[in-house]
Amino acid sequence: MKRTLIAAVLLTGLLAVQAQEKMSRQETLQIAFYTSLDLKAMLNTPIPTDPDVKRPVAIKDGDYGGLVLPETKLSADTFADASKEAKSVGQIWLRGLAPMNAGEVVPASKLRTVHVNAGGQEADAVCCALGVCKDANGGLELLVYGKDKEPVTRVALKSISGQQDNPIELSAERKDDSGVLTLKFLGKYEAAFSVTAPEQ
């Protein structure tokens, strides 16, 4: 019964764009478990990913939700050794939201949607691989992938200094009819990209 209730949380929404609530570790681990039940769908990403379902972070509010799963071997070396070829840093799962690029929502046809079945409850979530690479000027970029080898959006990674409990931390902020997701990696790097309601 408890698992079904936790699954319902996933299916009704994981990510806040205002008054966001970070979910408890127990709830987040349950959600990660359900997303990993279909490994073929989970790992069918444009760049190879090996998400660590034991170190997830999830936030939610109402009908919106988000879950980040770090790459299993994510470390400072992942960023230090970045090149022009993308390296995976994890996955982000979105419920009720889709990434934006150049101020426009990414079309549903370019996104990878995974059907999640949890104890009789079912819903679809957008699953995006996350990668890092060097840009033309030698700076670091976060790449957000949909279905294809070409990322649906890319944003600059900036250096930060701080401590964090998880390899990737996730937060969100509302901006009019869209939101901004901020990802912090290992307390050393930060990137933000916009999301909004998915294309109907």
MOFENDA-V909539 format. One record per pair of residues at least 12 apart in sequence whose ideal C-beta (glycine too) atoms are under 10 Angstrom apart, sorted by the first residue. I is the first residue (numbers start at 0). GAP is how many residues later the second one is. Records with the same first field share a line. If there is no record, write none. Layout:
I = GAP / GAP
This chain:
0 = 118
1 = 24 / 28 / 117
2 = 27 / 30 / 31 / 115 / 116 / 118
3 = 114 / 115 / 116 / 117
4 = 22 / 25 / 114 / 116
5 = 17 / 18 / 20 / 21 / 22 / 23 / 24 / 25 / 27 / 28 / 112 / 113 / 115
6 = 23 / 24 / 26 / 27 / 109 / 110 / 111 / 112 / 113 / 114 / 115 / 116
7 = 110 / 111 / 112 / 113 / 115
8 = 14 / 18 / 19 / 21 / 22 / 49 / 51 / 56 / 86 / 109 / 112
9 = 13 / 17 / 18 / 20 / 21 / 22 / 24 / 25 / 48 / 50 / 55 / 57 / 83 / 85 / 106 / 108 / 111 / 113 / 115
10 = 20 / 23 / 54 / 84 / 105 / 106 / 107 / 108 / 110 / 111 / 112 / 113 / 114
11 = 48 / 50 / 51 / 52 / 53 / 83 / 84 / 109 / 111
12 = 46 / 47 / 48 / 49 / 50 / 51 / 52 / 53 / 82 / 83 / 84 / 110
13 = 13 / 14 / 17 / 21 / 44 / 45 / 46 / 47 / 49 / 50 / 51 / 52 / 53 / 79 / 80 / 81 / 82 / 83 / 111 / 156
14 = 43 / 44 / 45 / 46 / 47 / 48 / 49 / 50 / 51 / 52 / 53 / 77 / 78 / 79 / 80 / 81 / 82 / 155 / 156 / 157 / 164 / 166 / 180
15 = 43 / 44 / 45 / 46 / 48 / 49 / 50 / 154 / 155 / 156 / 157 / 158 / 163
16 = 42 / 44 / 45 / 47 / 49 / 79 / 80 / 155 / 156 / 157 / 158 / 160 / 161 / 162 / 163 / 164 / 178 / 179
17 = 43 / 44 / 46 / 154 / 155 / 156 / 157 / 161
18 = 42 / 43 / 153 / 155
19 = 39 / 40 / 41 / 44 / 45 / 46 / 150 / 151 / 152 / 153 / 154 / 159 / 161
20 = 37 / 38 / 39 / 40 / 41
21 = 35 / 36 / 37 / 38 / 147 / 148 / 149
22 = 33 / 34 / 35 / 36 / 37 / 42 / 43 / 44
23 = 34
24 = 30 / 31 / 32 / 33 / 140 / 141
26 = 29 / 31 / 33
27 = 25 / 27 / 28 / 29 / 30 / 31 / 32 / 39 / 40 / 41 / 138
28 = 24 / 25 / 26 / 27 / 29
29 = 26 / 28 / 88
30 = 22 / 25 / 27 / 29 / 34 / 36 / 62 / 64 / 85 / 87 / 94
31 = 19 / 20 / 21 / 22 / 23 / 24 / 25 / 26 / 35 / 36 / 37 / 61
32 = 20 / 21 / 23 / 85
33 = 19 / 33 / 82 / 83 / 84 / 85 / 87 / 91
34 = 16 / 18 / 21 / 23 / 32 / 34 / 56 / 58 / 79 / 81 / 83 / 90 / 92
35 = 15 / 17 / 20 / 33
36 = 79 / 80 / 81
37 = 76 / 77 / 78 / 79
40 = 71 / 72 / 73 / 74 / 75 / 86
41 = 27 / 49 / 51 / 72 / 74 / 85
42 = 48 / 84 / 86
43 = 68 / 70 / 83 / 85 / 103
44 = 43 / 46 / 67 / 82 / 83 / 84 / 85 / 86 / 100 / 101 / 102
45 = 40 / 66 / 82 / 83 / 85 / 97 / 99 / 100 / 101 / 102 / 103 / 104 / 105 / 106
46 = 38 / 39 / 40 / 41 / 82 / 83 / 84 / 86 / 96 / 98 / 102 / 104
47 = 23 / 38 / 39 / 40 / 81 / 83
48 = 20 / 22 / 23 / 39 / 40 / 41 / 42 / 78 / 80 / 81 / 82 / 96
49 = 19 / 20 / 21 / 22 / 23 / 24 / 38 / 40 / 41
50 = 16 / 17 / 18 / 19 / 20 / 21 / 23 / 37 / 39 / 40 / 41 / 42 / 76 / 78 / 79
51 = 17 / 18 / 19 / 20 / 21 / 22 / 38 / 39 / 115 / 116
52 = 14 / 16 / 17 / 19 / 38
53 = 15 / 16 / 18
54 = 13 / 14 / 15 / 16 / 17 / 19 / 35 / 110 / 111 / 112 / 113
55 = 12 / 13 / 14 / 34 / 35 / 37 / 110 / 111 / 112 / 114
56 = 12 / 13 / 35 / 107 / 108 / 109 / 110 / 111 / 112 / 113 / 114 / 126 / 127
57 = 35 / 37 / 112
58 = 110 / 111 / 112 / 113 / 122
59 = 35 / 36 / 112
60 = 35 / 111 / 113 / 118
61 = 34
62 = 32 / 33 / 34 / 134
63 = 30 / 31 / 32 / 33 / 108 / 110 / 115 / 131 / 133
64 = 28 / 29 / 30 / 31 / 32 / 58 / 60 / 107
65 = 26 / 27 / 28 / 29 / 30 / 31 / 59 / 60 / 104 / 105 / 106 / 113 / 115 / 117 / 129
66 = 24 / 25 / 26 / 27 / 28 / 58 / 60 / 103
67 = 21 / 22 / 23 / 24 / 25 / 60 / 62 / 98 / 99 / 100 / 101 / 102 / 113 / 115 / 117
68 = 21 / 22 / 23 / 24 / 58 / 61 / 98 / 99
69 = 18 / 19 / 20 / 21 / 60 / 96 / 97 / 98 / 115 / 116
70 = 16 / 17 / 18 / 19 / 20 / 58 / 59 / 60 / 61 / 96 / 97 / 114
71 = 16 / 18 / 95
72 = 15
73 = 13 / 14 / 15 / 16 / 56 / 58 / 93 / 94 / 111 / 112
74 = 92 / 111
75 = 109 / 110 / 111 / 112 / 113
77 = 12 / 53 / 54 / 89 / 107 / 108 / 111
78 = 53 / 55 / 61 / 78 / 80 / 106 / 107 / 109 / 110
79 = 60 / 108
80 = 51
81 = 49 / 50 / 51 / 52 / 53 / 56 / 57 / 58 / 59 / 75
82 = 49 / 50 / 51
83 = 49 / 50 / 51 / 52
84 = 46 / 48 / 49
85 = 43 / 44 / 45 / 46 / 47 / 48 / 55 / 56 / 57 / 59 / 63 / 65 / 68
86 = 43 / 44 / 45 / 46 / 56
87 = 41 / 42 / 43 / 44 / 55 / 57
88 = 40 / 41 / 42 / 43 / 53 / 54 / 68 / 78 / 79 / 94 / 96 / 97 / 100 / 102
89 = 38 / 39 / 40 / 41 / 42 / 77 / 78 / 93 / 95
90 = 36 / 37 / 38 / 39 / 54 / 77
91 = 33 / 34 / 35 / 36 / 37 / 38 / 52 / 53 / 76 / 78 / 89 / 91 / 101 / 103
92 = 21 / 23 / 32 / 33 / 34 / 35
93 = 17 / 19 / 31 / 32 / 33 / 34 / 87 / 101 / 104
94 = 21 / 28 / 29 / 30 / 31 / 103
95 = 27 / 28 / 29 / 30 / 99 / 101 / 102
96 = 28 / 29 / 75 / 81 / 82 / 84 / 97 / 98 / 99 / 100 / 101
97 = 12 / 13 / 15 / 28 / 30 / 48 / 54 / 96 / 97 / 98 / 99 / 100 / 101
98 = 12 / 27 / 29 / 45 / 46 / 47 / 52 / 53 / 54 / 82 / 94 / 95 / 96 / 97 / 99
99 = 44 / 52 / 53 / 78 / 79 / 80 / 93 / 94 / 95 / 96
100 = 43 / 45 / 50 / 51 / 52 / 53 / 54 / 92 / 93
101 = 51 / 92
102 = 75 / 91 / 93
103 = 90 / 92 / 95
104 = 73 / 89 / 90 / 91 / 92 / 93 / 94 / 95
105 = 20 / 22 / 38 / 40 / 45 / 46 / 47 / 89 / 90 / 92 / 93
106 = 39 / 45 / 91 / 92
107 = 18 / 38 / 90 / 91 / 92
108 = 37 / 38 / 90
109 = 35 / 36 / 37 / 38 / 40 / 42 / 89
110 = 15 / 16 / 17 / 34 / 35 / 36 / 37 / 41 / 87 / 88
111 = 13 / 14 / 15 / 16 / 17 / 33 / 34 / 35 / 36 / 40
112 = 12 / 13 / 14 / 33 / 34 / 85
113 = 12 / 13
123 = 74
125 = 20 / 69 / 72
126 = 18 / 19
127 = 15 / 16 / 17 / 18 / 19 / 23 / 24 / 25 / 65
128 = 14 / 15 / 16 / 17 / 22
129 = 12 / 13 / 14 / 15 / 21 / 38 / 53 / 55 / 61
130 = 12 / 13 / 14 / 20 / 23
131 = 25 / 53 / 57 / 59
132 = 18 / 21 / 24
134 = 19 / 21 / 22
136 = 19
138 = 17 / 18 / 19 / 20
139 = 16 / 17 / 18 / 19 / 45 / 49 / 51
140 = 13 / 14 / 15 / 16 / 50
141 = 12 / 13 / 14 / 15 / 41 / 43 / 47 / 48 / 49 / 50 / 51
142 = 12 / 14 / 48
143 = 37 / 39 / 47 / 49 / 51
151 = 41
152 = 40 / 41 / 42
153 = 37 / 39
154 = 28 / 36 / 37 / 38 / 39
155 = 34 / 35 / 36
156 = 26 / 28 / 31 / 32 / 33 / 34 / 35
157 = 31 / 32 / 33 / 34
158 = 29 / 30 / 31
159 = 24 / 25 / 26 / 27 / 28 / 29 / 30
160 = 26 / 27
161 = 22 / 24 / 25 / 26 / 28
162 = 23 / 24
163 = 20 / 21 / 22 / 23 / 24
164 = 22
165 = 18 / 19 / 20 / 21
166 = 17 / 18 / 19 / 20
167 = 15 / 16 / 17 / 18 / 21
168 = 13 / 14 / 15 / 16 / 17 / 18 / 21
169 = 12 / 13 / 14
170 = 12 / 13 / 21
171 = 20 / 23
172 = 19
174 = 19 / 20 / 21
175 = 20
176 = 19 / 20
177 = 16 / 17 / 18 / 19
178 = 14 / 15 / 16 / 17 / 18
179 = 12 / 13 / 14 / 15
180 = 12 / 13 / 14
